[in-house]
Amino acid sequence: MTLNRRTAVIGSAIFAPVTGDGRSLEELLYDAAQAALKDAGVEMDQIDGLVVASNDQFDGRAISVMAASGSVGGVDRDILSTPSASEHAFVMGVLRIASGQYETHLVVSWSPTEASSLSEAQRLGADPYFHRALPLDELSSHALQATAVIAQSPQSQALAGRLVASNLANGRRAYPEAVAGRDVDENSAMLRWPLRQNDVAPPVTGVVAMVLASEDFVAAKKIEKPVWVLGMGWATEAGFLGDRDLAAAPALEEAARRAYGEATITDPRAQLDVVELTNATPYQELIAYDALRLSQKASWTSDVEAETFGYNGSLPVNPSGGVTTINPVFCTGLIRIAEAANQVRGTAGKHQIPNVKKALAHAASGFAMMYQTVLVLGADLEGAQA
């Protein structure tokens, strides 16, 4: 859909991984929100509304947003909550600004690890008659997906280790504390066949906050280095895994078609400067390559071996290390968006890619990438649909 009012990212804060610093979840949310506001150069009084994304099962309490609303500034302020995925909070924030009713929004998502069994918490979101009985959690669904990819593209199993190594190398640059002690080991413990411990990052606590503003607000406040949402698309696949081809991602193809259309992207490999995509497993990364038109299945081997998508490649993918490096399960999608925006703003720190003008953020969530969201972010509005 073409929006008649443009929205920009003007600030962000990523707190992940969070380990043993003694802060409560409410304190972490407050600190992240304040850090994002500071990064944007605005005060809380200048924020018209909020969209938050959290999961009651992960938080271990009902209607978890009620306990968190004060920490993120929701008292006496319009606040909307979405429990589906963190990236959906960003989409809602953009749409609410596009409606003309808001000039600014604060978007916040979090994912703790305090649930006694994260697997059981995830299982509660599965179909109660078939999937829960498997039992199905996200790791199991990712393993089923990996099996389907290997069956259709046998070369993917040999490529998986190279992708993990590439992402961990990026992670050592971007978030060295997150990958400390993790090495590429093709003989690491089997978690869910064919996924080994080496292939996936363990769940960690994380919080991410972003500040959005309308083009009118950006102009009036003379905001420096806004990152414009040039294109946005999202789509969902069937919840029942038996109704899907797990080796393909038609929802991602549709989301990319919409985002590319709005941003006038006809050749993503040539027009994009950096990509942040969701890769809970290396097999998901390969699926995303194909669905995003970055690399067709027949070219996977040559592109991976040529390090086309490496840190120094022609199109760097996941200079942050992606989900392979940091996996705060529920808010990984919003982190991908924040990382892509930071690349365009030139604020990505140690993993900044030079001269980024246009970036793609891909967020996938749910069992076997059920929900798919694609955003094209840019330093200016030139070339985007009005």
N, C-alpha and C positions, 0 to 999 in steps of 0.2 A: 504494500500500500504506500502511496506517496503522501507524505505529511506536508501540510500547508504551513507549518511553523517549525523552524529548525531548532534542534537541541544540541548543546555541546557539553562535553565533560570538562569541568574546570578544576577538579580536585579529586584526590583519591588517597586511600591509606590501606595497606595490606599488613595485617598482623598474622603471620603464619611462618613456621609453626610456633605455637605458643606452648612452652613447656616449663612447668615448675616455677613460675615467677610469683605465685601466691595471690594473684589478682582473681577476684570472682568474675563470673561471666558478665555481670552487670558493669563491673569496673572496666573490663576489656571493651565492652560495647561503647561505653562513654569515651574511653581513650581513643578508640578508632574513629568515632564520629568527630571528636574534636580535632584529631589529626587531619582528617579529610577536609574539614572546614578551614583549618589553618593553611593547608596546602592550596585551597581554592582562594584564600584571601578574603573570606566572607565570615560574618558572624551568624550565630544561630538565629537571631532575629530576622535575618534576611532570607531564611528558608521558609517557603510557603507550605510545603507538605513533605511527607516521608512515605517511602515504601520499604518495608522490611520483609525478609524471607527467612523463615526458620522452620524447623521440624519438631513437632511436639514429642515424637518418639525419641529423637536424638537428645532433645533437651531434658527428657524425663519428667515433663510436667504438662498439664493441659493448658491450652491457649497460652503458650510460652511468651507470645508477644506482649501480653499484659504486664508481665514482670519486667520486660525489657523496655517498654515504651518510654519510661522516664529517663533511662540512661541515654537513649538516642535522641531525646528532645521532643518526644511525642506529646507531652502534657500541653493542653490548650492549643494543639496544632493538629491539622488533618493528617491521619496516619492510616495506611492501608497495609494489610499483611497478605502475603501469598505463601502457602505451604508447599507448593509444587516443586520449585527450584529457584536458586538464587538469581539466575539470569532472567527469570520472568519478572523479578522485581525491577530490574533495569528496564526491561521492555515497558512495564507499566509506568515507570517514571517518565520515560520518553513520551508515551502516549498522553499522559496527563498534562505535560507541558504543551504538547501539540494541540490539546483541546482549547488552549487559551485561558484556562482557569487558573493556571499557575505559572510563575516565572522561574521558580527554582524548586529543586527537590534534593533531598538526601536519601540515598539508597544504601541500606545496610543489610548484610547477611552474616550468619555465623554458623559454626558447626562444632559443637563440643564432642568430647569422647568419654563423657562421664556415664553414659548408659552402660549397665552391667553387661549387656551383650549387644553390640552394634548390629550383629547379624540378625538377632531376634527382632530388634527394632525395625530393620529393613524388611524382614519377613512379614511384618504386620501390614505393609503396603502392598503385598502380593495378593493375587486372587485366592480367596479362602478355601476353595474346593480342590484346586489342582496344584497351584504353584506353592502354596504354603506347605503342602504335604511332601514336597520334593526332598528337603525344604529349600526354598529359593531365597537367596540373598543376592546383593549386587555382584559379589565375587563369583558366585555360581553362574549368574547370567552372563557375566563377562567370559567365563570359561566356555560356556555353550557357544557363545558368539565366536570365540577364538577357534573352536573346533570346526565351526561352519566355514570360517575363512580358510583354514588349512585344507579342508576338503575340496574347496573350489580353487584355491591358489596355493599349492604345496610349497612354493618358494617362500611363502610368508613366514614359515617356521624358522628358516635360516636367516631371514631378515630381522626377526624379532630382537635377537641379541644385539645387533648393530644399532637398532633404534634405541634400545635401552641404554647402551653405552654412550650414544650421542646425547641423549637427554640428561644422563648423569653428569657428563662432562659440562654441559650447560649449567646444570644445577650447582656444580662445584664453584662456578664463577658467580652465579646469582645468589644462591642460598647455601653456602658451604656447610652451615650448621645442620641443614636438613638432610644432607647426604653423607655426613661424617660416618665412616665405618661401612658404608655401602659400596661394594665393588661388583663388577660384572662377573657373575659366576653361573655358567650354564648348568652346573650340577647342584644348584641350590635346592632347598627343600621344595617338594611338590605341594602346592596349595590346593588347587583344583585343576585337574588335568585339562589342558596342557600348560597351565599357568604355574610358574615357579615363583618362589619368594623374590627372586631377582627381578621378575617382570613387573611387579606392582609396588607402589609405595604404601607403607602402613598408614592407617587413618591417624590424623593429628588434629588438634584443636586449631581453629582459624577464625578470623574475623576480617571482613573487608567492607569498606565504606567508600561511596563515591558521591560527588556533588554534581548535579546537572543544572543547566541554566538555559533559558531561552535566548535566541539571538538578540532580542531586544535588551535583555539584562546584560548580556555580554557587551553590547555596544554602549549601553548607558554607564556601566561600571568600568569600561575600558579594560576588560579582562585580557591578560596576556596569555598567549598560547592556548586558546581553546581548542578542543578536539571535537570536530563535528561528526554527528551521526549521519553518514552519507547514505547508508542503506541498512535495512533491517528486515529480517525474515525469520519466521519460526513455524514449525510444523511438528506433528505428533504421530507416532505409529501406534498400531494396535497394542493393547496391554498384554494380550495373550500371546506368548512367544510362539506357539504353534501356528499362529496365523501370519508369521513373518519369515522372510528370508534373512536370517541373521547375518549373512555375509554381505548384505547390501544395506544401504541407508537411504531409501527413497525420501524419507522426511528431511534428511539433511540436503539432499539434492533440491528439494522444493524450497527449503529455507534459503539455500544459496542462490537459487534462481531469482527469488524475490529481492534479496539483498543486492545481488549483482545488478539486477535491473534498475533498482533505484539509484545505485551509485555509478551506473553506466560502466560496469566492469564487463568487458568482453573477453579479455585474456588475463585471467587472474595471475598467472605466473609472471607476466610482464608488467602488469599494472600495480601489483602489491609489492610493498617493501619488506614486510614482515608478517608472520602469521602466528597467532597463539591459538592452538587447538587443544581440545580435550582428548587426552590419551591415557585413560585409566589403565589401558594395556597397550602394548605395541601394535596389536592387531586392530584396535580401534583407530590408531594413528593411520594405519594403512587404509582402512575403510574411509577415513576422512579425506585422505589424499585423493582418492578416486571420486568421492561425492562432491568435493569442492573444486574438482577439475584442475587439481594441481599435478596429479600423476595418475595416469590410467594403470590398471592392473598389470598390463603387459610391460609397463615402464618402471614398475616398482624396483626391480632389482638394479637396473642401470642407474636410476636416480639415487637410490640409497648408497650404492657403491661409489658414485661420483660425489657424494656428500652435497648434492644440490640443495638440500634443506638444512644443512649444517650451519653452525654459527657464522662461518665465513663463506657460505654458499651463495648462490645467486638469489635465493629466496629463503632467508633464515626462518625456520619453524621452531617455535618454543625456545627462544633464547633464555627464557626463565627456567627451563628444565621441565616445564609442564607439570602435569599430574604425576608423572613418573618421579618427580622430585618432591613435590608437596601435595598431599592429598587430604585436605580438610573436606570431607566427602560432600557435604551439602552445599558448600559455598565455592567449590572449585570453578564453576561456570562464571561467577561474577569476578573471580580472580583473573580468569583469562581475559575478560573485558578490561579490567583495570590494568593488566600488564600491557595489553595492546595500546590502550590510551596513553600509558606512560611512555611507550616507545615513540609515539607521535609527538608527545610533549617534550621529549628529550630528557625525561626524568627517571629513566629506568636504572640509573646507577651503573654498577659494574657490568651489567649485561646489556647496556644500551647499544643498539645497532646504529651506525652513523646515517644521518640524512634520511630518516624515516618520514615520509610524507603521507603514506597511506598504509593502513594496517587492517588485517582481518582478525576478528575474534570469533571463535567457535566454541559454543557451550553445548555439552550433551549431558543428560542426566536420566535417571530412571533405569529400569532393568534393560540391559543390552542397548543403551543409547536410545531409549524410547522417545525422550524429548530432545528436539534439535533446535538450536538458535544460532543465527549467523548475523554478525554486524560488520559493516565496513566503516572504518573511522578514518578521518582525514584532517589534515592541517588547515585546509580551506574548503570552500564550497564549490569551487570551480569544477564543472563537469557533472555535478549531481543534478538530479531532476528537481525542478522547483516545485 
